[in-house]
Protein backbone atom coordinates (compact mmCIF):
# COMPACT_ATOMS: atom_id res chain seq x y z
CA UNK A 1 0.00 0.00 0.00
CA UNK A 2 1.01 3.58 -0.62
CA UNK A 3 0.56 6.49 1.75
CA UNK A 4 -1.69 9.45 1.02
CA UNK A 5 -3.08 12.39 2.97
CA UNK A 6 -6.15 14.60 2.91
CA UNK A 7 -4.47 17.98 3.24
CA UNK A 8 -7.46 19.50 4.98
CA UNK A 9 -5.49 18.57 8.11
CA UNK A 10 -3.14 21.40 7.07
CA UNK A 11 -5.93 23.92 6.45
CA UNK A 12 -4.32 26.59 8.67
CA UNK A 13 -1.36 26.76 6.27
CA UNK A 14 -3.47 27.10 3.13
CA UNK A 15 -5.06 30.20 1.65
CA UNK A 16 -3.45 31.01 -1.67
CA UNK A 17 -1.55 29.36 -4.50
CA UNK A 18 1.88 30.00 -2.96
CA UNK A 19 0.86 28.44 0.36
CA UNK A 20 -0.70 25.46 -1.42
CA UNK A 21 2.60 24.95 -3.23
CA UNK A 22 4.43 25.00 0.10
CA UNK A 23 2.03 22.55 1.74
CA UNK A 24 2.31 20.08 -1.14
CA UNK A 25 6.09 20.31 -0.93
CA UNK A 26 6.09 19.60 2.81
CA UNK A 27 3.72 16.68 2.34
CA UNK A 28 6.01 15.18 -0.28
CA UNK A 29 9.05 15.67 1.95
CA UNK A 30 7.36 13.68 4.71
CA UNK A 31 7.01 10.75 2.34
CA UNK A 32 3.37 10.96 1.29
CA UNK A 33 2.77 9.87 -2.30
CA UNK A 34 -0.79 11.03 -2.97
CA UNK A 35 -3.40 13.49 -1.81
CA UNK A 36 -7.16 13.70 -1.65
CA UNK A 37 -8.49 17.24 -1.31
CA UNK A 38 -10.91 19.66 -2.91
CA UNK A 39 -9.79 22.02 -5.64
CA UNK A 40 -9.26 25.30 -3.74
CA UNK A 41 -11.12 28.29 -5.18
CA UNK A 42 -7.88 30.26 -5.55
CA UNK A 43 -6.47 27.94 -8.23
CA UNK A 44 -7.87 26.56 -11.43
CA UNK A 45 -7.98 22.78 -11.88
CA UNK A 46 -5.13 23.12 -14.39
CA UNK A 47 -3.01 25.10 -11.93
CA UNK A 48 -3.71 22.55 -9.23
CA UNK A 49 -2.65 19.68 -11.49
CA UNK A 50 0.56 21.53 -12.36
CA UNK A 51 1.43 21.88 -8.67
CA UNK A 52 0.72 18.22 -8.02
CA UNK A 53 2.93 17.21 -10.93
CA UNK A 54 5.66 19.54 -9.70
CA UNK A 55 5.81 17.64 -6.40
CA UNK A 56 5.21 14.19 -7.84
CA UNK A 57 1.92 13.68 -6.02
CA UNK A 58 -0.97 11.61 -7.36
CA UNK A 59 -4.48 13.03 -7.06
CA UNK A 60 -6.64 10.11 -6.01
CA UNK A 61 -10.17 11.18 -6.90
CA UNK A 62 -12.19 14.21 -7.92
CA UNK A 63 -15.22 15.38 -5.97
CA UNK A 64 -18.69 15.80 -7.43
CA UNK A 65 -22.19 16.58 -6.18
CA UNK A 66 -24.29 13.46 -6.62
CA UNK A 67 -27.65 15.22 -6.78
CA UNK A 68 -26.43 17.38 -9.65
CA UNK A 69 -25.13 14.31 -11.45
CA UNK A 70 -28.42 12.46 -10.98
CA UNK A 71 -30.43 15.39 -12.39
CA UNK A 72 -28.17 16.79 -15.09
CA UNK A 73 -26.23 14.66 -17.62
CA UNK A 74 -23.84 17.58 -18.15
CA UNK A 75 -22.74 17.34 -14.50
CA UNK A 76 -21.70 13.75 -15.18
CA UNK A 77 -19.67 14.81 -18.19
CA UNK A 78 -18.07 17.64 -16.21
CA UNK A 79 -16.98 15.21 -13.48
CA UNK A 80 -15.58 12.81 -16.09
CA UNK A 81 -13.67 15.61 -17.79
CA UNK A 82 -12.18 16.68 -14.45
CA UNK A 83 -11.16 13.13 -13.64
CA UNK A 84 -9.43 12.90 -17.01
CA UNK A 85 -7.46 16.07 -16.22
CA UNK A 86 -6.26 14.61 -12.92
CA UNK A 87 -5.62 11.19 -14.44
CA UNK A 88 -7.86 9.31 -12.03
CA UNK A 89 -10.63 6.79 -12.60
CA UNK A 90 -12.51 7.76 -9.43
CA UNK A 91 -15.24 10.32 -8.75
CA UNK A 92 -15.98 10.87 -5.07
CA UNK A 93 -19.59 11.74 -4.21
CA UNK A 94 -21.28 13.19 -1.13
CA UNK A 95 -23.24 11.38 1.61
CA UNK A 96 -26.76 10.12 0.98
CA UNK A 97 -29.46 12.71 1.78
CA UNK A 98 -31.13 12.85 5.18
CA UNK A 99 -34.43 11.58 3.80
CA UNK A 100 -32.77 8.38 2.60
CA UNK A 101 -31.09 7.63 5.93
CA UNK A 102 -34.20 6.77 7.91
CA UNK A 103 -35.34 3.47 6.41
CA UNK A 104 -34.36 0.37 4.47
CA UNK A 105 -36.45 1.66 1.57
CA UNK A 106 -34.55 4.94 1.63
CA UNK A 107 -31.22 3.17 1.34
CA UNK A 108 -32.51 1.00 -1.50
CA UNK A 109 -33.87 4.02 -3.35
CA UNK A 110 -30.52 5.77 -3.06
CA UNK A 111 -28.70 2.63 -4.25
CA UNK A 112 -30.81 2.65 -7.43
CA UNK A 113 -29.80 6.24 -8.11
CA UNK A 114 -26.16 5.34 -7.51
CA UNK A 115 -26.40 2.52 -10.04
CA UNK A 116 -28.03 4.74 -12.65
CA UNK A 117 -25.39 7.47 -12.44
CA UNK A 118 -22.63 4.88 -12.05
CA UNK A 119 -23.67 3.20 -15.28
CA UNK A 120 -23.15 6.47 -17.15
CA UNK A 121 -19.80 7.04 -15.46
CA UNK A 122 -18.72 3.49 -16.35
CA UNK A 123 -19.03 4.31 -20.06
CA UNK A 124 -15.98 6.55 -19.61
CA UNK A 125 -14.10 3.88 -17.66
CA UNK A 126 -14.72 5.60 -14.31
CA UNK A 127 -16.23 4.55 -10.99
CA UNK A 128 -18.16 6.40 -8.30
CA UNK A 129 -16.71 6.36 -4.79
CA UNK A 130 -18.96 6.40 -1.74
CA UNK A 131 -17.40 7.40 1.60
CA UNK A 132 -19.37 6.19 4.66
CA UNK A 133 -19.19 7.95 8.00
CA UNK A 134 -20.84 6.52 11.14
CA UNK A 135 -24.45 7.09 10.09
CA UNK A 136 -24.35 4.31 7.46
CA UNK A 137 -23.82 1.80 10.30
CA UNK A 138 -27.33 2.52 11.61
CA UNK A 139 -29.15 -0.68 12.53
CA UNK A 140 -32.58 -1.45 11.15
CA UNK A 141 -32.93 -4.50 13.38
CA UNK A 142 -32.14 -8.19 13.03
CA UNK A 143 -28.54 -7.41 12.12
CA UNK A 144 -29.42 -5.29 9.08
CA UNK A 145 -27.00 -2.35 8.75
CA UNK A 146 -27.48 0.56 6.37
CA UNK A 147 -24.09 0.10 4.72
CA UNK A 148 -24.88 -3.57 4.10
CA UNK A 149 -27.82 -2.40 2.01
CA UNK A 150 -25.65 -0.06 -0.06
CA UNK A 151 -23.06 -2.79 -0.61
CA UNK A 152 -25.64 -5.39 -1.65
CA UNK A 153 -27.88 -3.13 -3.73
CA UNK A 154 -25.17 -1.40 -5.77
CA UNK A 155 -23.36 -2.70 -8.82
CA UNK A 156 -19.76 -3.73 -7.97
CA UNK A 157 -18.73 -2.73 -11.48
CA UNK A 158 -19.65 0.93 -10.99
CA UNK A 159 -19.74 1.71 -7.24
CA UNK A 160 -16.66 1.50 -5.01
CA UNK A 161 -16.19 2.55 -1.38
CA UNK A 162 -13.77 4.54 0.78
CA UNK A 163 -14.18 3.16 4.29
CA UNK A 164 -12.83 5.17 7.23
CA UNK A 165 -11.25 3.51 10.25
CA UNK A 166 -12.44 6.13 12.73
CA UNK A 167 -16.06 6.12 11.58
CA UNK A 168 -16.15 2.33 11.46
CA UNK A 169 -15.00 2.38 15.08
CA UNK A 170 -17.82 4.79 15.90
CA UNK A 171 -20.19 2.32 14.26
CA UNK A 172 -19.08 -0.39 16.67
CA UNK A 173 -18.05 -2.88 14.01
CA UNK A 174 -15.01 -5.09 13.50
CA UNK A 175 -12.94 -3.05 11.07
CA UNK A 176 -11.12 -5.92 9.35
CA UNK A 177 -14.42 -7.71 8.71
CA UNK A 178 -15.89 -4.70 6.90
CA UNK A 179 -12.74 -4.15 4.88
CA UNK A 180 -13.17 -7.70 3.65
CA UNK A 181 -16.85 -7.09 2.90
CA UNK A 182 -15.87 -4.60 0.19
CA UNK A 183 -13.03 -6.68 -1.24
CA UNK A 184 -12.52 -5.76 -4.87
CA UNK A 185 -14.50 -2.55 -4.37
CA UNK A 186 -12.05 -0.46 -2.36
CA UNK A 187 -8.68 0.85 -3.50
CA UNK A 188 -8.58 3.82 -1.09
CA UNK A 189 -9.18 3.79 2.67
CA UNK A 190 -9.09 6.62 5.20
CA UNK A 191 -6.81 6.10 8.18
CA UNK A 192 -7.42 7.98 11.40
CA UNK A 193 -7.39 6.60 14.90
CA UNK A 194 -10.25 6.51 17.39
CA UNK A 195 -9.06 7.55 20.83
CA UNK A 196 -10.97 7.39 24.12
CA UNK A 197 -10.03 10.41 26.23
CA UNK A 198 -8.86 9.78 29.80
CA UNK A 199 -10.13 11.58 32.87
CA UNK A 200 -13.90 11.44 32.43
CA UNK A 201 -16.04 12.12 35.50
CA UNK A 202 -18.89 9.71 34.79
CA UNK A 203 -18.43 6.02 34.00
CA UNK A 204 -21.25 6.27 31.43
CA UNK A 205 -19.56 9.13 29.60
CA UNK A 206 -17.63 8.44 26.39
CA UNK A 207 -15.20 11.13 25.30
CA UNK A 208 -13.67 10.20 21.98
CA UNK A 209 -11.45 12.17 19.64
CA UNK A 210 -9.73 11.95 16.29
CA UNK A 211 -6.17 10.72 16.74
CA UNK A 212 -3.07 10.06 14.69
CA UNK A 213 -2.50 6.52 13.44
CA UNK A 214 -1.29 4.43 16.37
CA UNK A 215 -2.30 6.93 19.04
CA UNK A 216 -5.76 5.56 19.80
CA UNK A 217 -7.67 2.33 20.28
CA UNK A 218 -7.76 0.82 16.80
CA UNK A 219 -6.16 -2.59 16.20
CA UNK A 220 -3.93 -1.44 13.35
CA UNK A 221 -2.15 -4.74 12.60
CA UNK A 222 -5.49 -6.39 11.74
CA UNK A 223 -6.61 -3.37 9.70
CA UNK A 224 -3.41 -3.21 7.66
CA UNK A 225 -3.43 -6.98 7.13
CA UNK A 226 -7.03 -6.87 5.84
CA UNK A 227 -6.19 -3.96 3.52
CA UNK A 228 -3.26 -5.82 2.02
CA UNK A 229 -5.28 -9.02 1.74
CA UNK A 230 -8.09 -7.29 -0.17
CA UNK A 231 -5.98 -5.19 -2.54
CA UNK A 232 -6.33 -1.72 -1.03
CA UNK A 233 -3.80 0.51 -2.80
CA UNK A 234 -3.80 3.76 -0.79
CA UNK A 235 -4.07 4.41 2.94
CA UNK A 236 -5.02 8.08 3.21
CA UNK A 237 -4.47 9.94 6.47
CA UNK A 238 -7.40 12.09 7.51
CA UNK A 239 -7.70 13.90 10.81
CA UNK A 240 -10.53 16.33 11.30
CA UNK A 241 -8.95 18.08 14.30
CA UNK A 242 -5.48 18.25 15.83
CA UNK A 243 -5.02 18.41 19.58
CA UNK A 244 -1.59 18.26 21.22
CA UNK A 245 0.44 18.79 18.02
CA UNK A 246 0.51 21.45 15.34
CA UNK A 247 -0.86 20.13 12.00
CA UNK A 248 2.47 19.25 10.36
CA UNK A 249 3.45 17.32 13.47
CA UNK A 250 0.07 15.60 13.35
CA UNK A 251 0.62 14.56 9.73
CA UNK A 252 4.12 13.32 10.51
CA UNK A 253 2.96 11.29 13.51
CA UNK A 254 0.33 9.50 11.41
CA UNK A 255 2.90 8.86 8.67
CA UNK A 256 5.25 7.33 11.23
CA UNK A 257 2.37 5.26 12.61
CA UNK A 258 1.59 3.85 9.19
CA UNK A 259 5.23 2.92 8.67
CA UNK A 260 5.29 1.23 12.09
CA UNK A 261 2.31 -0.94 11.18
CA UNK A 262 3.61 -1.96 7.78
CA UNK A 263 2.01 0.41 5.29
Secondary structure, 3 states (H helix, E strand, C coil): CEEEECHHHHHHHCCCHHHHHHHHHHHHHHCCCEECCCCCCCCCHHHHHHHHHHCCCEECCEEECHHHHHHCHHHHHHHHHHHHHCCCCEEEECCCCHHHCCCHHHHHHHHHHHHHHHHHHHCCCCEEEECCCCHHHCECCCCCEHHHHHHHHCCCCCEEECCEHHHHHHCCCCHHHHHHHCCCCCCEEEECEEEECCCCCCCCCCCEEEECCCCCCCCHHHHHHHHHHHCCCEEEECCCCCCCCCHHHHHHHHHHHHHHCCC
